[in-house]
């Protein structure tokens, strides 16, 4: 159920080195010194890609009409002969802090080496594409079942252990349902032989996403799991240097959303160079935390705009993004006509400074 909750807007106000709160803004307004300039983007563009999710805090599994998410796991298995194996088990922990849906899935063995930091739907690592998008794996299904909450215990046929040793880990493939998130870094794989336990170290995990629903003309998405950003640029130059910039708010209306979380973090990330796509180098930014709803985001962007005013040649625009982008499946559709940058400017009285 969509819930409409009031937005809590963090205001960071300052004039030079002197902070100016809301009461000071009202004071300048009463003195007739306050000017509010509202800008709309001179450029706006969708930017999206299946960026790697290997450093995220969750492993998402699921499939529907908009996406498919698969999970990859690999363990360090020493090249040792293991005899008289009684059982082989894999334990996966569900992150119950997210909104999970039951998922039916199967597990197979991966046949191509992959890199946790670089793996994505199309590539096992940087410069090495999968032979088949979504991962290369054997035909044999080593497990088939469902997951919905808590931990799940996967019992694997001990006869398959030699095959596991000779491949590159496991891939979890959804057949129906989800999304469901396992906690990254928590998977355990072990065997029991003659009453003794051998636990294997987890050396890599990630989830990869195939996007099945892209923005149509006039649509703009923000998203994580499969990353969606919106490139924005505003006409900001030296004409604002004659004012104190007391406040800068970016306003964006959400038209619809889907998310595994009740709240999101979002922000504006200033570019370090001319926009050339989603991999354009970016600066750090402040995150804003918001209960998610089909409502309006108000983002404090004072620091970014102040930098642009003081360094107009470095105004390459910015990405509107979610944070993090690698730990769940979230997608917001925003109204491009609602995007406005409100600048609260204070005239400098003559002779006072």
N, C-alpha and C positions, 0 to 999 in steps of 0.2 A: 504494500500500500504506500503510495506517495505521501510523504508528510511535508507540510509547509512549515518551516521553522524560521524564526527571525535570524537574520544574519548578524554576526558579531564582527564589526569592521575595526581592524586595528589601524589607528591613525598615528603616523609618525610625522610630526610637524616641526619644522625648524626654520628660523630665519638666520642665515649665516650660522653662528655658533649658539644662538639663543633659541631654545625650543619654544614653539608657539602652539598652545593647545586650542581646543575648540572655542574656549572663552576668548582667547586672543584673536582668533579668526573673526568672531562676532564683534570684537572691539574695533578691528580694522574696518569691518563692514559698516559699523556705526559712524566711523570717521570718514567714510566715503573713499577709503584708500584701497578697498578690495576690488579686484577685477577677476571674474571667473570666465575663463576661455575654454570652450568645449570643442574638441577636435574629433574628427572621424578618420579612420585609416586612409592614407593615400595608396597603400598597397595591402592586400590580404590574400593569402594563399594557403591551401591545404598542403601539409607536408607529412608524409607517413612512410613507415617501413617496418619490417620485422626485425627490429634491433634485438641484439642478444639479451636474454633474461637470466643468464647464468649466475649473476651476482645478486639476484633478488632473494627475498625472504620466504617466498612460497613457490610451489611447483603446481601449476594449474592443469587439470585434466578435464576435458569435456568436449562436447560437440553439439552444435545446433545449426540453424540456417545462416548464422552470421560468422561463425568461426569454428575451427577445430584446434584443440590444444593437446599436445602429447608431452609426456614426461620422459626424460633420459636420466639414467643412473649408471654409475660405474664404480667398481671397487678394485682395490689392489689385492690380487690373488697370487701369492708366491708360486713359483714354478716347482711345486713339490708334489710327490705322489700321495694322494689321499686314498686310503683303503678302508674297507669295511665301514662305509658311510651309512649311518643310520637315518639321518634326515638332513635336509637343506631347507633353510627358511629365510624369508625376507620380511622385515617389519617396516611398515609405512605409517607415519603419524599424520592424521588429519588435523589441520589448523582450525579448531572449532570457533576461533574468534571471527572468522569470515562467514559470509552467508553461502553455505554449501548446499548443493543439490546432489542427490544420489546419482552415481555414474556407473554404468556397466562398461567393463574394459577387459582387455587381454594384454598379456605380457609376452614379448618376443625378445630375441637376442640380436644385438646390433652387430653388423658386419664391417662397418667402417669406423676407424678411429675418429673421435670428435673432441673438440676443445671446449671446455665449460664456458670460457669467457667469450667465445666467438660463435658457438653453434646457434643456428636458427633454422627455419623451415627449409630454406633452399640450400644451406651450406653446413657441412660438418665442422668447418673451421675457415678462417680467412684464406681464400684462394683455393679451397677444396669443396666443390659442390657435391651434394649427395647424388648418387646415380638416379635415385627417385626422390622427388621433393617429399619432405616429411620424414626422411630417414631410411637407411638401408638396413634390412633385417631379414632373418631367416623365415621360412614358411611355418616352422614348427611353433605352435602356441604352447608356452610352458605354464601358463596359468590363465584362467578365465573366471571372472567373478564380478562382484559389485563392492562399492565403498560408499559410505554415507556419513559416518562420523567416527570419532575416536581413532584408535589404531586398528590396522588390519594386519593379520598374519597370513602370509602367502607361503604355502607348503609346496615345494618343488620336488619333482621326482629326482632322487639321488643319481639315477642313471644319466641325467642330463648335466651333471656337474662338469664333466670333461668338456662338453660343448661350451658351457659358461666360461671356463678357463680360457678357451681358444678364441673367444669373441670380445667385443668391446662394450660389455655392459648390457643393460636392459632398456627396452623402450615400452612404455605403457601407452596403449592405443585405445582411445575411447570408442565404444560402439554405440552408446546412447546415453543421453543425460549429461549432468553437470551444469555449470562448472563446479569443481571441487578442488580444494587446495590442500596439498600435503605441505608440511613444514620443511623448508629446504634445510639440508645439512643434518637431517635426523634419521635417514633411512639406515637400517641395520641389516647386514647380510652375514649369515653364519651357517656352519655345519656342525653336526654332532657325530663323532666317530668313536666307537668303543667307550661311550660315556663321556668323552672329552669334547669341550666346545672349542671351536676355532672361529674367531670373529675377524672379518675382513674390513679393512679401512675403506670408508667412502672417499673416493678421489675426485668425484665430479657429479654434479647434478644440474639440471636446467629444465625449462619447458619451452617448447617451440610452438608457434601459432601460425596457422593458415587463416588469413582473413578472407571471408566469403562475402562481405558487405562493405563496399567502399562508398564514399560520399558521391552523390550525384551532383549535377550542376546546381550551384547555389547552396549546397549543403556543406557544413563545416563541422568536423569532429575534433574532440579531445579524447585521447584514449591511452590506456596502458595495457601491457601484455602484448598486443600489437600496437605499436606506438603511433599516435596521431598528435600532431602539433599544428598550431595555426601561426603562420608568419604574419606579423603586423608591422607596419611602418607608419609613423606620424610625421607631419611637417613641423619639426622642432629645430630652431636655429638660434642665432645670436639675438634675434629681436626680443627674446625673453630675458636677456641679461640685464635689462634696465629695471627689472622687477626683482623683488624677493619671491622665490618660489616657496610658498608656505605649505602647499599640499598638492598631491597629484593622485587622482583616483581613476582606475580603469574599470569601466562598467561593462559587464557582459551578461546577457540573458541566456539561461539554459532552456532549451525547448523540450528535451527529453533526455533520459539517462537510463543506463543499466550499470550495475556495479555489484561487486561482492562485498562491499563495505557500506556502512551507514554514513561514513564521513569521508571526505577527500581532502587532500592537500593540493594546492594549485599555485601557480605563480607566473611571472613574466621573466624570461631569460634573455638578457641583452646579447646581441651578436657581437663577436670580435672582428668580423670581416663581412664582406658583401655576401648576401644571401645566395646560396648555391644548392639548396636542398636541405634535407633533414640532418645531414652530417656537418652543416656549417658550425664552426667553432663558437662556443657560447661562454658567457660569464656565469659566475655564481649568482644566486638570487635568493630572496627570502620566501619561505613557504607560508601560505595562509591556510588555515584549517577550517573546514566548513561542513556542517551537517548537509548531506547531499539531498537535493530536492530540485524539482523543476522550478527554478527561481532565478534570482539575479546574483552574480558574483560582483563584489566590490573589492578591488585589489589595490592596495597601497603600493604605488610605483614611484614614490618621491625620489628615492635614491637614483633609480635608473634615469628618470627624466632630468634630474639635476645634472647628472653626468653628461647627458646629451646637450643640455643648454650650455654647459661649460666647455664641451668638446664636440661641437656640431659636426666636425669632419668624421667623428666616430659613431655617428648615428646611422648604424646599419640596420636598424629595426630590431625586432625581438620575436622570440617564440612564446606564445601562450601555451603552457604545458601543465600536465599533472605531475605529481611527485608522490611516491616513486613511479617509474614507468615500467618496472620489470617484476612486479610482485603479485599482480592479480589481473582480472579481466574487468576493465571499466571503460565505458564509452559515454561521452556526453555529446549531444548535438546542440550547437549554439546558434543563436540568431545573429548573422553577420550585420544586420541593420541596427542591432542594439549596441554595437561596440562603440564606446565613446570614452575619450580621455578628458577628464575634467581637471583643469589647471586652476589653482587658487593662487592668484598673483597679488602682491602688495606693492602699490606705488611707493617709491622712496620720496618722502617729503624733502623739498629743497632746504639745504642748510642744516639739516638735522644730522647728517652722517658725513 
